């Protein structure tokens, strides 16, 4: 079965036979898949009235386990945004009743961000919706193919995820 990348690669091979366009066969597919995944994620989250960034913050808190709380600094580390952006996100989530700010008992000046019961419920529902979308996307692959693909992608992403600093 031919896809858009096959057509793109064939055109470049015709127009620029002097270039090795083989990397496009993998990375253009990864890029296109990322766009499709972004659409699927947005759909899954919108069904639960969440934006992707809201899902990221809520699930960062949800994954920590009871009492589902982190400092703003810990949230920064997990979501890779600036402190100003995180402050704004926490404010907006608190206004929606999905998180609350609490004094940090180990630091008089610090605060903790805790998931509310409604925030936990929305995170859990959105995660279930996301997993259904993603299961559907992977439906054409066997269990072994999914495992092989995960291992190959890990090999490509691990160096980026483990850059010091």
BAVEXTOR-22360 format. One record per residue: x, y, z of N, C-alpha, C in turn; residue in three letters. Coordinates in steps of 0.001 Angstrom, whole numbers, plus 500000, padded with zeros to 6 digits. Layout:
! BAVEXTOR-22360
XYZXYZXYZAla...
! end
This chain:
! BAVEXTOR-22360
500851498822500000500000500000500000500900501245500000Unk500625502151499109501415503377498975500831504471499877Unk501711505294500411501249506428501211501829507726500647Unk501492508823501286501938510137500824503463510258500842Unk504110509626501797505567509692501880506206508976500688Unk505613507857500256506140507186499063506128508138497874Unk505026508887497718504922509830496598505924510973496744Unk506094511471497955507045512546498222508476512098497915Unk508843510908498391510193510375498174510443510140496687Unk509457509588495986509612509347494545509839510660493804Unk509100511691494184509267512994493534510657513558493788Unk511162513458495022512499513973495307513576513156494597Unk513366511854494502514359511027493785514401511408492303Unk513250511742491751513184512169490352513842513549490186Unk513510514462491093513992515852490968515420516048491459Unk515827515265492458517179515422493028517842514052493179Unk518145513402492063518771512077492153520156512116492800Unk520716513302492949522029513458493568521976513368495092Unk520766513418495672520624513378497135520089512026497602Unk520578511589498749520045510379499371518859510802500252Unk517660510557499770516459510996500498515891509897501398Unk516645508829501617516188507698502430515717508104503830Unk516360509065504517515853509443505846514393509903505822Unk513950510467504709512557510906504616511590509739504751Unk512005508553504322511115507397504395510723507072505826Unk511590507355506768511279507107508180510759508382508846Unk511540509434508772511224510608509584510032511408509069Unk509781511400507777508566512058507291507330511298507764Unk507442509985507851506320509197508382506115509479509867Unk507214509597510602507104509928512024506437511297512183Unk506855512258511372506285513609511443504797513599511109Unk504426512887510051503008512810509670502202512098510755Unk502770511023511305502088510301512368501898511197513589Unk502895512010513900502778512933515038501604513883514845Unk501408514364513626500267515254513364498942514524513542Unk498882513279513053497659512487513230497403512198514713Unk498470511904515442498329511644516885497865512895517621Unk498387514050517234497970515301517857496472515517517668Unk495979515253516477494529515385516227493738514408517085Unk494196513159517162493494512146517960493498512532519438Unk494611513049519921494707513468521326493751514631521602Unk493763515612520710492861516752520902491405516309520941Unk491043515369520074489672514850520064489361514143521380Unk490260513278521823490043512545523078489899513513524253Unk490719514549524292490668515494525402489433516385525315Unk489077516801524105487923517697523967486641517016524406Unk486569515706524268485388514969524735485238515063526250Unk486295515472526928486265515640528384486529517090528772Unk486306517987527813486465519433528013487843519802528555Unk488865519188527989490244519482528378491063519867527158Unk492008520751527377493021521079526388494214520145526622Unk495043519921525600496208519047525807497095519464526981Unk497323520766527150498166521207528263497501520903529605Unk496169520994529669495462520679530915495638519194531247Unk495503518365530229495709516927530408497114516657530931Unk498112517311530357499501517097530780499699517418532257Unk499158518547532713499327518925534122498539517982535023Unk497282517728534672496447516857535504497025515450535612Unk497499514911534499498037513545534561499411513499535224Unk500153514597535192501402514646535969501085514492537448Unk500049515172537889499628515060539285499043513676539577Unk498247513166538664497564511877538853498560510739538985Unk499630510780538205500628509700538229501417509641539532Unk501403510719540324502207510722541548501613509833542631Unk500339509471542492499689508684543527499172509590544640Unk498370509001545485497741509739546577498811510403547436Unk498756511683547719497646512634547612497614513451546320Unk498278512985545242498207513619543919498625515092543960Unk499813515327544459500290516705544565501772516794544237Unk502144517951543692503530518264543362503749519750543604Unk505001520126543732505323521549543783505265522090542352Unk505098523394542190505154523957540838506463523619540125Unk507575523593540863508865523239540262508882521815539727Unk508287520889540467508211519511539992507330519420538743Unk506259520207538716505402520229537524506161520785536318Unk507005521776536556507834522332535471508703521249534849Unk509333520465535700510220519408535237509464518393534387Unk508250518064534800507493517047534090506859517545532803Unk506517518824532742505795519328531575506647520182530648Unk507875520493531051508829521226530204508309522580529740Unk507741523356530661507318524727530352508023525679531301Unk507914526980531037508549527980531890507739528177533169Unk508358528806534156507656529029535423506457529950535235Unk506585530972534385505453531868534122504290531132533479Unk504605530252532532503568529454531876502900528534532887Unk503699527908533746503130526988534731502232527733535707Unk502650528908536168501813529698537073500462529979536433Unk500482530379535169499246530656534438498386529400534330Unk499002528276534060498249527024533925497630526594535243Unk498389526729536303497851526370537619496671527279537960Unk496818528584537706495720529527537952494463529101537211Unk494611528781535938493446528433535116492813527116535565Unk493635526146535917493094524875536397492417525035537757Unk492965525910538595492344526174539902490996526858539717Unk490902527791538775489628528462538497488566527467538047Unk488968526415537366488032525383536903487727524346537986Unk488404524456539121488177523504540206488851522159539999Unk489877522109539140490542520844538849491792520626539697Unk492373521721540205493497521646541140493278522680542237Unk494013522496543322494004523500544391495430523716544850Unk495659524935545347496968525274545916496883525095547421Unk497943524494547972498028524283549412499385524749549900Unk499475525202551154500794525557551688501676524308551762Unk502937524480551455503891523370551538504357523266552981Unk504039522166553685504416522059555096505930522045555323Unk506715521730554279508166521690554446508846522990554033Unk508058523963553542508627525237553083507565526318553275Unk507769527200554257506759528220554575506378529085553385Unk507317529315552474507038530166551316506503529377550127Unk506595528059550196506237527227549055504769526821549043Unk504342526358547884502994525828547731503078524459547066Unk502035523711547255501854522445546558500602522560545710Unk500610521901544591499445521867543716498862520465543838Unk497593520399544238496943519103544444495763518957543497Unk495632517772542964494512517417542115493244517332542961Unk492169517964542520490885517838543221490211516535542768Unk489194516088543487488470514896543028487928515058541598Unk487431516243541259486953516470539892488104516401538895Unk489254516962539259490422516896538389490872515467538173Unk490834514674539229491217513258539117490259512521538191Unk488981512768538355487978512109537514488157512486536044Unk488364513762535775488546514218534389489826513636533788Unk490898513597534578492155513011534088491964511535533764Unk491297510809534647491072509379534420490213509132533185Unk489154509909533026488280509742531863489006510095530563Unk489752511178530584490476511589529377491554510568529020Unk492209510000530020493223508984529745492579507761529093Unk491438507337529607490742506187529013490364506489527562Unk489881507702527302489543508093525929490761508119525025Unk491860508641525539493101508697524770493579507291524418Unk493553506407525396494024505043525156493155504329524123Unk491863504593524122490983504002523107491361504514521719Unk491620505825521605492039506405520329493361505778519861Unk494309505685520773495626505181520413495588503691520089Unk494752502927520804494589501513520506494064501330519082Unk493145502194518701492589502149517351493665502450516308Unk494500503435516566495572503797515639496537502629515448Unk496815501901516515497765500787516458497105499466516058Unk495814499495515779495039498287515535495530497412514397Unk496212497977513419496696497194512276497968496414512591Unk498583496692513742499841496040514101499600494867515042Unk500410493836514909500361492720515846501027493139517154Unk500851492327518185501515492605519461503030492691519265Unk503573491771518498505023491769518268505457493020517505Unk504688493424516486505035494627515730504998495864516619Unk504001495942517505503936497085518430505155497100519338Unk505554495949519837506739495868520687508004496256519943Unk508138495760518719509313496096517901509354497597517607Unk508194498153517234508129499581516933508468500411518173Unk507932500023519329508230500744520573509731500717520861Unk510356499568520653511795499454520915512602500324519950Unk512230500326518688512944501148517708512771502636517997Unk511554503044518330511324504456518641512055504867519916Unk512105503969520902512857504254522133514326504503521807Unk514855503717520885516256503869520485516492505255519879Unk515503505782519171515641507115518587515400508230519596Unk514464508048520504514107509135521426514967509193522679Unk515494508075523129516249508058524388517401509068524421Unk518187509205523360519257510211523432518735511626523673Unk517579511972523100517008513299523325516480513432524743Unk515896512366525282515313512404526616516348512349527725Unk517570512032527388518602511871528409519754512844528243Unk519481513980527627520497515023527490520660515706528853Unk521872515742529399522070516398530707521702517886530651Unk521171518359531789520870519793531885519513520037531470Unk
! end
